[in-house]
Structures are given as C-alpha cells and as structure tokens.
C-alpha cells in the first residue's frame, strides 16, 4: 500500500509503474527488465489498473470492457460486472450492456464509474493490480466490493499496489510505503 498527503507523488508513482508516464530519473524494472523495453501491448495485458479518475471510451459498456480484452466471453463479461456489483445496474438499463457511455463516462454517477473501472480491471485479469484510492467516493456496499476484490486478487496470487488512506486496506497490506516519510 502507498499512502501520504495530497501532492506527495502517489498517483505519479503508480502512473510511472503502469507505464503511462516516463520517469524523469531512475527506472522501473519488471522481473529485472526495464518497462520501456517491454512491448506496450504485452505490458498492458499484465496490469489491471483502477485509476483514481477513470475515463472511458465513448461507446457501450460492452465495448469498454472488450477494449481491454477482446476475447472475453459473455459469461466472463457478466462475471466482471457481478464482481464489481454492477450487474443490477446493467439489468435495469433498457439497453443493458449496450448502455452508452458519453463524455468519457461522465454520464454515469461517480460511484458507478469507479465500479466500472473495477470491472474493467477484473476483465484484464493482470498479474499486477494497481488501484488508486479504490474505496474513495463509494458507498458502504461499494467499499465492501472493493475489499472483496482485493481479497480475491490476493488469493489468486496477484501482486497488488494500492494507493489509499483507507485504514482497513492499510491494515491488510503486507507493506506500507508512506510517501510523507520520503519527502522529509
């Protein structure tokens, strides 16, 4: 787990780890190989990333999930939605999985966007799970979904990096990096 005050570099660190930002110094190694040397498509398939402010493609729910893993079956899609506790929302929509996301998904409530980002990460099913404030802005039920997903990722031997201030997540972490300690 990574914690620290606002502006301490937590989000920048995970963006560097997942390959969205080039480091200005140092390097990120994956099994001894620098991330920049890895094929970007291969690396993306290894990382299940839940950003703090998720943005989606303007398109359907189905298209957004298939964009990260085109080979998903309908059963796998439904499983990802169920794990993120989105199945009822989808079932209540007249268009179901063809529900259209607009303006990067901003036509969804923030809590639903966060759950959809979790469903997208579940669809990737990467060996590395990176989550930026996954329980932030969620109701009690949504927070429980995040906790259960973290437990399931751990049970499935995923490496998990999570930025959080959530005491429950911090308590369950094997290691905690406090960015405030690095900047002093």
C-alpha positions, 0 to 999 in steps of 0.5 A: 500500500502507498499512502501520504498527503495530497501532492506527495507523488502517489498517483505519479508513482503508480502512473510511472509503474503502469507505464503511462508516464516516463520517469524523469530519473531512475527506472522501473524494472519488471522481473529485472527488465526495464518497462520501456523495453517491454512491448506496450501491448504485452505490458498492458495485458499484465496490469489491471489498473483502477485509476483514481479518475477513470475515463472511458471510451465513448461507446457501450459498456460492452465495448469498454470492457472488450477494449481491454480484452477482446476475447472475453466471453459473455459469461466472463463479461457478466462475471466482471460486472457481478464482481464489481456489483454492477450487474443490477445496474446493467439489468435495469438499463433498457439497453443493458450492456449496450448502455452508452457511455458519453463524455468519457463516462461522465454520464454515469454517477461517480460511484458507478464509474469507479465500479466500472473501472473495477470491472474493467480491471477484473476483465484484464485479469493482470498479474499486477493490480494497481488501484488508486484510492479504490474505496474513495467516493463509494458507498458502504456496499461499494467499499465492501466490493472493493475489499472483496476484490482485493481479497480475491486478487490476493488469493489468486496470487496477484501482486497488488499496489494500492494507493489509499488512506483507507485504514482497513486496506492499510491494515491488510497490506503486507507493506506500507510505503508512506510517501510523507516519510520520503519527502522529509 
